């Protein structure tokens, strides 16, 4: 087991971290609300279809949505209750989606508690076969919890045509404000490590690298100590990567720790790499060892405009409104609610919007922060300074893509590799002309998807 230092990638930025609001807040279970709205589309791939009906009683952990598609993940009820309705609800990415609305039986249902104490250095991943691990992960509905939401079973199961050699674990959490993964690493160390070892066994890799940003030395240290007493510790390496955004992007993390490039339009397995988030690994351990589906996750409720910031263990399907009420309500200066972080999150106007498996945070911005941002974002013509080229972690020319989209030249935007853009927002952040470059690129991608009848 070794520790490397200051691995990084070309490009990127270092915005204010703003981690101080929640980084010292231990994970706290949140009480069950009166109602849960569980979306049937919470991942990349085919959405689920409901397998329960109106007025049907459901139990915590019960399957409520499923799909026969290979790239999909089932959905489960987070609590005991009764199905009130199956209806369209707000979704921050796709606008609206079908969801199972559950009236929670709060008199007889207790909030789910974390199970990290069930894991220690004696955990043995070889008690389960590769097939048992992959089946358990699929049945539990586990998806990438770092934001991408790709079904985890598809990632880890063996593929003879695309064998995996290295498992890279993403513990960077480079997005400003968010600290949920940081707290998971500190408080659920053995559970995360159990999930890592199970995933490594399922993927049949011979080497594991855990990438953690160097602004989290205590997380690096707890994993160093745990790995030292782990039977497979000699195959696990910690890499302290340079604190920089978007260090947590899987393509950037691979570049940092392996000095390899994932070809444009390809996925990490094409170069023998599998990437998993630390929270996803914790969910894998719980699913395989305890048979528990993914119905809860840790989120950061953070920012200057929320009464009681913290890291909370919440049921999937809880609304932003119920979360706000539990966390002390909004302050008088509140002006914007962002599902996620300020760089890649989505501003929401409807507080009934439910949290999903990929929701890592609710960020609350003040009127002053939003006003200052608007002033800074007063657009002027492009001065061709090239800052966006220097900041782009994908080595693209973001301004050319944006101008092509603005001119209605989708064909030209594609020739400039528009689809290779990860929409990290670095170009917009550094642009002195305050051009919303990322916004144009997102629009171009949407227009392309519509032209190809994918939306």
C-alpha positions in Angstrom: 0.0 0.0 0.0 1.5 3.3 -1.0 0.5 7.0 -1.1 1.4 9.3 -4.0 1.2 13.0 -3.9 -0.3 15.9 -5.8 -1.4 14.0 -8.9 -3.4 16.3 -11.3 -4.6 16.9 -14.8 -4.2 19.8 -17.3 -6.7 22.6 -17.1 -9.4 23.1 -14.4 -10.0 25.9 -11.9 -10.0 26.4 -8.1 -13.2 28.3 -7.1 -13.8 29.2 -3.4 -14.4 25.8 -1.6 -17.0 27.0 0.9 -16.7 23.6 2.7 -16.7 25.2 6.1 -20.5 25.2 6.4 -20.8 21.4 6.7 -17.4 19.8 6.8 -17.4 19.4 10.6 -21.0 18.3 10.8 -21.5 14.5 11.4 -24.0 12.6 9.4 -27.5 12.9 11.0 -30.5 10.7 10.1 -33.5 12.8 9.0 -37.0 12.0 10.2 -39.4 10.6 7.7 -41.7 13.2 6.1 -45.5 12.7 5.8 -45.1 12.0 2.1 -42.4 10.6 -0.2 -42.3 11.2 -4.0 -40.0 8.5 -5.5 -39.2 9.1 -9.2 -39.1 6.2 -11.6 -36.3 7.8 -13.5 -33.2 8.3 -11.3 -30.4 7.0 -13.5 -29.0 6.9 -17.0 -30.8 4.3 -19.1 -34.3 3.1 -19.4 -36.8 4.5 -16.8 -38.7 2.1 -14.6 -42.3 1.2 -14.8 -44.4 1.1 -11.6 -45.1 -2.4 -10.2 -47.5 -1.1 -7.5 -50.9 0.5 -7.8 -52.8 3.3 -6.1 -54.0 2.6 -2.6 -51.6 -0.3 -2.3 -49.7 -0.8 1.0 -45.9 -0.9 0.6 -43.1 -1.8 3.0 -39.7 -0.2 3.4 -37.4 -1.7 0.8 -40.2 -3.1 -1.3 -39.8 -3.0 -5.1 -42.0 -0.3 -6.6 -40.5 0.3 -10.0 -38.7 -2.0 -12.5 -37.5 -2.3 -16.1 -36.3 -5.2 -18.3 -33.7 -3.1 -20.0 -30.1 -4.0 -19.4 -29.0 -0.4 -18.6 -31.5 0.3 -15.8 -31.9 0.0 -12.1 -35.0 -0.8 -10.0 -36.6 1.6 -7.5 -37.7 0.7 -4.0 -39.9 2.3 -1.3 -37.9 4.0 1.5 -40.6 3.6 4.1 -43.8 1.8 5.1 -46.9 3.5 3.7 -49.6 3.6 1.1 -49.4 4.5 -2.5 -51.4 7.7 -2.9 -50.8 8.2 -6.6 -48.6 7.5 -9.6 -48.2 10.8 -11.4 -45.8 13.2 -13.2 -43.6 15.3 -10.8 -40.9 17.9 -11.3 -37.4 16.6 -12.3 -34.4 19.0 -12.3 -32.9 17.5 -15.5 -35.7 16.2 -17.7 -38.4 18.6 -16.5 -41.0 16.0 -15.4 -41.0 12.3 -14.7 -43.4 9.6 -13.5 -43.1 9.0 -9.7 -44.7 6.8 -7.0 -46.2 9.1 -4.3 -46.3 7.4 -0.9 -48.2 8.5 2.2 -45.8 7.5 4.9 -47.0 5.5 7.9 -45.1 7.6 10.4 -46.7 6.0 13.5 -45.3 2.6 12.7 -42.2 3.5 10.6 -38.9 4.5 12.1 -36.2 6.5 10.1 -33.6 4.2 8.6 -30.3 4.4 10.5 -26.8 4.1 8.9 -25.3 0.6 9.3 -21.6 1.5 9.2 -21.0 -0.3 12.6 -21.8 -3.6 10.8 -18.5 -3.5 9.0 -14.9 -3.8 10.3 -11.5 -5.2 9.4 -12.8 -8.8 9.6 -15.1 -8.3 6.6 -14.4 -11.1 4.0 -15.6 -10.3 0.4 -14.8 -13.8 -0.7 -18.0 -15.1 1.1 -19.8 -14.0 -2.1 -19.3 -15.1 -5.7 -18.9 -12.7 -8.5 -22.4 -13.5 -9.7 -23.9 -13.0 -6.2 -22.3 -9.6 -5.9 -23.5 -8.4 -9.3 -27.0 -9.8 -8.7 -27.2 -8.1 -5.3 -26.0 -4.8 -6.7 -28.6 -4.9 -9.5 -31.5 -5.9 -7.2 -30.6 -3.1 -4.8 -31.0 -0.5 -7.6 -27.5 0.9 -7.1 -26.4 3.7 -9.5 -23.5 6.0 -9.5 -24.1 8.4 -6.6 -21.5 11.0 -7.6 -24.0 12.5 -10.0 -23.8 10.5 -13.2 -26.3 7.9 -12.1 -25.0 5.0 -14.4 -26.3 1.6 -13.2 -23.5 0.1 -11.1 -24.1 -3.5 -12.0 -23.3 -2.7 -15.6 -20.0 -1.1 -14.5 -18.7 -3.8 -12.3 -19.8 -7.1 -13.9 -17.1 -8.9 -16.0 -17.1 -8.3 -19.7 -14.8 -10.6 -21.7 -14.7 -8.2 -24.6 -13.7 -5.3 -22.4 -11.8 -6.6 -19.4 -11.0 -4.3 -16.5 -7.6 -4.1 -14.9 -7.8 -1.2 -12.4 -10.6 0.0 -10.1 -10.4 3.8 -9.4 -12.3 5.1 -6.4 -13.4 8.7 -6.5 -13.1 10.4 -3.2 -12.3 13.8 -4.5 -15.6 15.7 -4.0 -14.3 18.8 -5.9 -17.6 20.6 -6.2 -17.7 23.7 -3.9 -19.9 23.5 -0.7 -20.5 19.7 -0.9 -19.1 17.5 1.9 -21.4 14.5 2.0 -18.7 12.1 0.5 -16.1 13.6 2.9 -18.2 12.7 5.9 -18.9 9.2 4.5 -15.2 8.6 4.1 -14.6 9.7 7.7 -17.5 8.0 9.4 -18.2 5.0 7.2 -14.6 4.1 6.4 -14.9 0.3 6.8 -18.2 0.2 5.0 -16.7 2.0 2.0 -13.7 -0.2 2.1 -15.9 -3.3 2.2 -17.8 -2.0 -0.9 -14.4 -1.3 -2.7 -13.3 -4.9 -2.1 -16.6 -6.4 -3.2 -16.5 -4.2 -6.4 -12.9 -5.2 -7.1 -13.8 -8.9 -6.7 -16.8 -8.5 -9.0 -14.8 -6.6 -11.7 -11.9 -9.0 -11.4 -9.3 -6.2 -11.1 -5.9 -6.7 -9.7 -5.3 -3.2 -8.5 -7.3 -0.5 -6.7 -6.5 3.2 -6.5 -8.4 5.6 -4.2 -8.1 9.2 -5.3 -8.7 11.8 -2.5 -8.1 15.5 -2.8 -5.2 16.8 -0.7 -7.5 19.2 1.2 -8.8 16.1 3.0 -5.8 14.9 4.9 -7.9 13.3 7.7 -9.8 11.2 5.1 -6.5 10.1 3.6 -5.2 9.1 7.0 -8.2 7.1 8.1 -8.1 5.1 4.9 -4.3 4.7 5.2 -4.8 3.1 8.6 -7.7 0.9 7.5 -5.9 -0.3 4.4 -2.9 -1.2 6.6 -5.0 -3.8 8.4 -6.9 -5.0 5.4 -6.0 -8.5 3.9 -6.0 -7.1 0.3 -4.2 -3.9 1.4 -1.1 -4.6 -0.8 -3.3 -4.1 -3.9 -4.9 -0.9 -2.7 -3.1 2.5 -3.2 -4.1 5.9 -2.0 -3.4 8.8 -4.3 -3.6 12.3 -2.8 -4.7 14.4 -5.9 -4.3 18.1 -6.2 -7.3 20.1 -5.0 -8.8 21.4 -8.2 -12.1 21.4 -10.0 -13.2 19.2 -11.8 -10.8 16.7 -10.2 -13.8 14.5 -9.4 -14.8 14.0 -13.1 -13.9 10.4 -13.9 -12.0 11.3 -17.1 -9.9 13.9 -15.1 -9.4 11.5 -12.2 -8.1 8.8 -14.5 -5.8 11.3 -16.1 -4.5 12.3 -12.7 -3.9 9.0 -11.1 -3.0 6.8 -14.1 -1.8 9.3 -16.7 -4.1 7.7 -19.2 -6.7 9.4 -21.5 -10.1 8.0 -22.1 -10.7 8.5 -25.9 -13.4 11.0 -26.8 -16.8 9.3 -27.0 -15.5 6.3 -25.2 -15.9 5.0 -21.6 -13.2 4.1 -19.0 -13.6 0.3 -19.5 -12.2 0.7 -23.1 -8.8 1.4 -21.4 -9.4 -1.3 -18.7 -10.5 1.1 -15.9 -13.7 1.1 -13.7 -14.5 4.2 -11.7 -16.8 4.2 -8.6 -17.7 6.9 -6.1 -17.2 6.3 -2.4 -20.9 6.6 -1.6 -21.6 4.1 -4.3 -19.1 1.7 -2.7 -20.9 2.1 0.7 -24.2 1.2 -0.9 -22.6 -1.9 -2.6 -21.4 -3.1 0.8 -24.9 -2.7 2.3 -26.6 -4.4 -0.6 -24.4 -7.4 -0.8 -23.7 -8.0 2.9 -27.1 -7.0 4.3 -29.4 -7.4 1.3 -30.6 -3.8 1.6 -31.7 -1.8 -1.4 -30.7 1.8 -2.1 -33.5 3.8 -0.5 -31.4 6.4 1.5 -28.3 8.5 0.9 -26.2 11.2 2.6 -26.7 14.8 1.3 -25.1 18.1 2.3 -27.7 20.8 3.1 -25.4 23.8 2.8 -24.9 27.5 2.1 -25.4 30.9 3.8 -29.2 30.9 3.2 -30.3 27.8 5.2 -30.9 27.9 8.9 -29.1 24.7 10.0 -26.5 23.4 7.4 -25.4 19.8 7.9 -24.9 16.4 6.4 -28.1 14.4 6.5 -29.0 10.7 5.9 -32.3 11.2 4.0 -34.9 8.9 2.3 -34.9 9.1 -1.5 -38.0 10.9 -2.6 -38.1 13.5 0.2 -38.9 16.9 -1.2 -36.7 20.0 -1.0 -39.5 21.6 1.0 -39.5 19.0 3.7 -35.7 19.1 3.8 -35.7 22.8 4.2 -38.2 22.7 7.1 -36.1 20.1 9.0 -33.0 22.2 8.5 -34.4 25.4 10.1 -35.9 27.0 7.1 -34.6 29.6 4.7 -33.0 32.8 6.0 -34.4 36.2 5.0 -31.5 36.6 2.5 -32.3 33.4 0.6 -32.6 33.9 -3.2 -31.7 30.7 -5.0 -32.0 26.9 -4.2 -29.6 24.7 -6.2 -30.0 20.9 -6.3 -26.3 19.9 -6.3 -23.4 22.3 -6.1 -23.0 25.8 -7.7 -20.9 24.5 -10.7 -23.0 21.6 -12.0 -26.1 21.8 -10.0 -29.6 22.8 -11.2 -31.5 25.8 -9.8 -35.0 24.7 -8.8 -38.1 26.9 -8.4 -40.6 24.2 -7.3 -39.8 23.1 -3.7 -41.9 19.9 -4.2 -39.0 18.6 -6.3 -37.9 15.3 -4.8 -34.3 14.2 -4.1 -33.0 11.2 -6.0 -30.2 8.6 -5.8 -27.8 11.1 -7.5 -28.7 14.2 -5.3 -25.6 14.9 -3.3 -26.6 18.4 -2.0 -29.1 21.2 -1.6 -27.2 24.5 -1.8 -28.8 27.8 -0.7 -27.5 31.0 -2.0 -28.1 34.5 -0.6 -29.5 37.5 -2.4 -26.1 39.1 -2.2 -24.4 36.1 -3.8 -26.9 36.0 -6.6 -26.8 39.7 -7.2 -23.0 39.8 -7.3 -23.1 36.9 -9.8 -25.6 38.7 -12.0 -23.4 41.8 -12.0 -20.3 39.9 -12.9 -22.2 38.1 -15.6 -23.0 41.2 -17.6 -22.0 40.0 -21.1 -19.6 41.8 -23.4 -18.3 40.6 -26.8 -15.7 37.8 -26.7 -12.2 39.3 -26.5 -10.5 36.0 -27.7 -8.3 35.8 -24.6 -8.1 32.0 -24.7 -8.8 31.6 -20.9 -11.5 29.1 -21.7 -9.0 26.9 -23.6 -6.6 26.9 -20.7 -9.3 26.0 -18.2 -11.0 23.3 -20.3 -10.1 19.9 -18.8 -11.1 18.2 -22.1 -8.7 20.4 -24.2 -11.6 21.7 -26.3 -12.2 25.2 -27.7 -15.5 26.0 -25.8 -16.0 29.4 -27.4 -16.0 28.0 -30.9 -18.6 25.5 -29.9 -20.7 28.2 -28.2 -20.5 30.5 -31.2 -21.5 27.7 -33.6 -24.5 26.9 -31.4 -25.5 30.6 -31.3 -25.3 30.8 -35.1 -27.5 27.7 -35.5 -24.6 25.7 -36.9 -25.1 22.4 -35.0 -23.0 20.6 -37.6 -20.1 22.9 -37.0 -20.5 22.5 -33.2 -20.2 18.7 -33.6 -17.1 19.1 -35.7 -15.6 21.0 -32.7 -16.4 18.0 -30.5 -19.4 19.4 -28.7 -20.5 16.0 -27.3 -17.1 15.6 -25.6 -17.9 18.5 -23.3 -18.6 17.4 -19.7 -20.4 20.6 -18.9 -18.2 21.3 -15.9 -18.6 25.1 -16.3 -14.9 26.0 -16.1 -15.1 28.0 -19.3 -18.0 30.1 -18.1 -16.3 30.6 -14.7 -13.1 32.1 -16.2 -14.6 34.1 -19.1 -13.9 37.8 -18.6 -16.6 38.6 -21.1 -19.1 36.8 -18.9 -20.4 34.7 -21.7 -22.5 31.7 -20.5 -20.4 29.3 -22.7 -21.6 26.2 -20.9 -25.2 27.2 -21.3 -24.8 27.5 -25.1 -23.2 24.0 -25.2 -26.0 22.5 -23.2 -28.5 24.0 -25.6 -26.6 22.6 -28.5 -26.6 19.2 -27.0 -30.3 19.4 -26.4 -30.9 20.5 -30.0 -28.8 17.6 -31.2 -30.8 15.1 -29.1 -34.1 16.5 -30.4 -32.8 16.2 -34.0 -31.9 12.6 -33.3 -35.3 12.1 -31.6 -33.7 11.0 -28.4 -35.8 13.4 -26.3 
